[in-house]
Amino acid sequence: MRSLIPSIASGWDLILIARPALVTSTLADTRSALTNLLTRARLLSADETTG
């Protein structure tokens, strides 16, 4: 997940709250969900959303 940090828009403080389902999620699923959330919030650069 740290690889997403440079792609997140500056000037924001983010708090992520893990739900119980995270325990059984794969890293790929978690990264996909986080990328989707940050994209919907328009906090992720376009480069990260394509790859």
C-alpha positions in Angstrom: 0.0 0.0 0.0 2.9 2.3 0.6 3.5 2.4 -3.2 0.2 4.4 -3.5 1.4 7.2 -1.2 3.3 9.2 -3.9 0.2 9.0 -6.1 -2.2 10.5 -3.5 -2.9 14.2 -3.8 -1.0 16.4 -1.4 -2.7 18.5 1.2 -4.9 15.8 2.6 -4.9 13.9 5.9 -6.4 10.5 5.5 -7.8 8.1 8.1 -8.5 4.5 7.0 -10.7 2.3 9.2 -10.3 -1.4 8.5 -13.5 -3.4 8.7 -13.7 -7.0 9.9 -13.8 -8.3 6.3 -10.2 -7.1 5.8 -8.9 -10.0 7.8 -9.9 -12.5 5.1 -9.1 -10.2 2.1 -6.1 -10.7 -0.2 -3.6 -7.9 -0.6 -4.8 -7.6 -4.2 -8.4 -7.1 -3.1 -7.4 -4.6 -0.5 -5.3 -2.6 -2.9 -8.1 -2.6 -5.5 -10.6 -1.4 -3.0 -8.3 1.3 -1.7 -7.5 2.4 -5.3 -11.2 2.5 -6.2 -12.0 4.6 -3.0 -9.2 7.1 -3.7 -10.1 7.4 -7.3 -13.8 8.0 -6.5 -12.6 10.7 -4.0 -10.4 12.2 -6.8 -7.4 11.9 -4.6 -5.4 9.5 -6.8 -3.4 10.6 -9.8 -4.6 9.3 -13.2 -1.3 7.3 -13.7 -2.2 5.1 -10.7 -5.8 4.4 -11.8 -4.7 2.9 -15.1 -2.2 0.4 -13.7 
